[in-house]
Amino acid sequence: MTRASRTRTRAPRTARSRAFVAIAVVAVLTVLAGAISPWAYSSIVDTTAKDRIEAAPPPPLFPDADIAPIGQKIAQQQPTAEHLMAGWWSQHDATADDAGFVSWLEANLPGPPTSAVRAQEIKQVQRIAPTRTTAGIAAATWLEAYGKKDVWKLAAHDQAELMPVSSGDAAKNDVDAMLSMSKTVADTLGAKYQQSAPYVMDPSLRTDHVVAPGDVCPCSYPSRHATSGAASATYLAGLAPYRAGEYRWWQDEIAWSRVYMAGHVSSDITGGTLLGDMIGEYFLVTRGHQPVPAT
């Protein structure tokens, strides 16, 4: 066999080898795509909230009767938020001072309830745990994953679709900034108050989490989910009042999911809601959507 003929016989093998490698790579990527959850995949691939929710739409969520009690507690925070914010507005105009406002929030949000009250709230979560259903766990898992940010980013996106481009972009940027502020303040206060999540106090409430002896955190007061939800709902409802009921419903669903799965007690939710209501009001005023409230 000549050198030329040997070269000709090797060429098809090389092509076949490359084809095999390509098929193997596609197979691996397919497996990975199925194995990686949408919110984990988004850390690798640049996706939007709309993309992520379209890829993993919500399962049937909680019935209205189930979320009504926590919804009533959420609704009760608004007057307190307005009362506390009067202290801020008495010293400030509509000029944005985000760093100063964060410091003010950290100094002025009321602390968690007494240990006796919290102990009763832990018992409430313990009574809920045996009533969990497969459907309820699926709903709560989705709400935990997407309810901290993506639900609200998608809501801002939907509003922006009906606004001039510059106004819509500004609204989406405001929601991003509120979510960032909510995380900053809630995390700072969580570290300050050291209120352990229910499943940290009682590891049997969430056997899917590892709680080492002596663990104090994850710390749950105030709830970051509740903070981001209240801030976003207050702000977005200020821009589109006719959608306020929809945003309140999402708040209630997300908040109940956190109690249902032992991530929080009800005072964590109300504390986060109070914090978020204040953040939402601050953004509405300092971004030019509402005047400074009369004090």
N, C-alpha and C positions, 0 to 999 in steps of 0.2 A: 504493500500500500504506500502510495506516495505521500509526501508531506501535505500536499494540497488536498488529497482525498481525506487524510486524517483530520485536517482542519474542517472540511465540509461535514464530516460525521460528528465532530464535537459541537458544531454550531447549534443543531437542533436541541442537544442536551442542555446547552446553556440557556436557550430560550425557554425550554420546559422548566428548568430550575428557577428561572426568574418568575415564571408564571406561578409556580408552586409557592414561592416566597410571598408573592403578592396576595395569593388566595389566603395563605396563612395569616398574613397581617390583617386582612379584612376580617377574618374569622375572630382573631383576638380582639380587634376593635369592637366587633359586634357583641362579643361576650362582655367586654368592659362596659359598653353602653347600657347593656341590660343589668349589669351588676351594680353600677354606680347610681346612686339616687340622684334625681334631678338637681337638688340643691347642692350636692357634692360635685356633680358634674359641672355646675356653673362656675366653680372655682378654677376649673381647668379651661373651659370654653367660655368666651365672653358672650353671655346671654342677658336678656332683659327680664324684668319681672313678668312681662307679658309672655315671653317665650317659655319661661319656667312653668307658669301656671297652665299654659296651653299644653305643655308636655305632660303635666300631671294635674289634671283638673280635680276639683274637690269631690270627695265622695258625698253621699247624703250627710248633711250636718245635723246638729242637735235640733229637736223639736222646740218650737217657741216656748212651750210650757216649761221645758227644762232650763232654759236660759233666763226666764223672766225674773227669778229672785235676784240673781247677780246683776241683771239689768237695772233693777230698781235701785240697788246700791250705787251703781255707776251714775245714774241720773241725779242722785242726791249730792254729788260732789260739785256740781256746777256753781251753786250759790256760794259755797265755801271758797272755790277758786276765785270767783269775782271779788269776794271780800278781801282775800289775801292780795290779789293783784292791785287793789286800790292802794295798798302800801307802796307798791312799786311805782304806780302812775303818779302818786303824790310827789314823787321826787324826780320823775323823768318825763320827757316829752316823747314824741313818736320816733325820735332818732334811735336807730338800732345800736345796742351796746350788748352784743351777745356774750362776751366774756363777763361783763358786770352782771348780767342777768343770771348766768349760770351760777356765779358765786352767791347771788341773792337767793336763788332757789335752794341751793344747798344749805343755806342758813335758815330758811323760812318754811320749808316743808315740815309739817308736823311729823313727829316720830311715830314709831309703831305703838300699838296698844300695850297694855301691861302683860306680863308673862301669864297671868291668870286668864286673861281674855284670849291670848294666843293659844293657850293650852286647850281651851274650849273649841277654838277653830280647828286645831289639829284633830280633835275628836270628830268634828264634823267631816273632815276629809277621810278619816278612818271609816266612818259609816258609809261614805260614798263608794269607797274602793270595792266592796263586794258586789255592788250593783252594776259594775262596768259590764258592757256587752262588747261583742266583736265589732259591731257597727259603731258604737260609741268610741272605742279605742281607735278605729280607723279615722273617724272624724277628728278626734283630738290630736292624733299624730299629724294629720295634714295641717290643722290649724296652728299647731306648735311650730311646724316647719315654715309655713308661708305667712303666718299671721303677724310676725314681728315686723316684717318690712314689705314683702312682695304684694300683699293685699292692698296696702296703702299706696305703693308705687304704681300699681295697676290702676287704682282709682284716680290718681293724679294724671296718669296717661289718658284715661278715658275723658276726664274733664278737659285736658289740653286739646283733644281732638276737636272740641267745639269752640275753641278760643283762637284769637290771632296767635301766630307762631311765637312772637316775643312774649306775650302774656302766658301762653301755655308752657313755654320753656321756664319762665320765672316760677310758675306754680310748681312744676316738677322739681326745680332746684330748691324751692322752699321746703317741700316735703323731705327731700334728701337731707337738708340741713336740720330739720326738726328731728328726724330719725337719729341723726348723729348726736344732737344735743340730748335727746331722750336717753340714749345709751350712756353718754358721759355722766349725766347727773344720776341716773338710776344706779350705775355701777359704783359711783363714788359713795352714794348714800347706803348702798348695799354693804360695802366694805365698812362703813362707819357703824351701822346698826347691828351687823352680824346676826341677822335673824335667819336661822337655818330653814331651808325648804322643808316641807313636811316629810318628803321621802328621806331626807337626811336625818330627821328626828326619828323616823320609823322606816328603816330600809325595806321592810316587807311591803310597803306601799308601791314600790317600783323595783321589782327584782331585776329589771333590765339595766339598772344603774348600779355601779360599784361604789359603795360607801365605806371608806376605811375607818377603823376605830379612831375617834378623836376629831373627825372631820366636822367642821362648822358650816362651811359653804359647799355648794352653791347657796348664796344668801338671797333671800327672796323679798325683802322689803326695801324699796317698792318694786312691784312687778315691771320689768322692762316692756313686756308685751302690752300691759295695760297703759303704760306711759306713752309708748309710740302710737297706740291705737287712739287714745284720747287726744293727743296732740294733732294727729292727722285728721281725725274726724271733726274736731273743732274747727280747724283751719279750712278743710275742704267744704264743710257745711256752710262756713262763712262765705265761700265763693259761690256755692250752689245750694241755697237753703232747701230747695225742693228734693234734694237727695239726702237730707239729714237723717231721715228714718232708715235709709239703707245703711248709712255709715254706723248708726247706733246699733243696728242689728249685727253688723260685723264685729263691733266692739264686744257685744254681749256673747257672741259665739266664741270669740277668741278667749275672752276672760273665763268663761265657764270651762273651756277645755283645759285651762291651766289648773283650776281647782280639781276638776274631774280626774286628772292624771297626777295629782299630788305634787305639782310644782309650786303651788302657792295656796295660801289661805285667803279668805275673803278680804281681810284688812290689807294684804299685799296688793290686791286688785284695786281697792278704793284709794290707797295711798298713791299707786301708780296713776290712777285716773285723775286724781287731784293734781298731781304734778303735770300730767299731759294736758289737762284743760288749761293750765296756766301757760304752758309753752305755746299751745295753739292760739290763745288770745294774744300773747306777745307778738307772734309772727303776723297775725292779722293786722295789728296796729302798726308795727314797725316796718311792714312791707307795703303799707299804704292802702290796705283794703278796708279799714275801719278807723274812725277817729279815736283819739284817746278817750276812754270811758270817763264820764263825770265822776268825780270823787267827792 
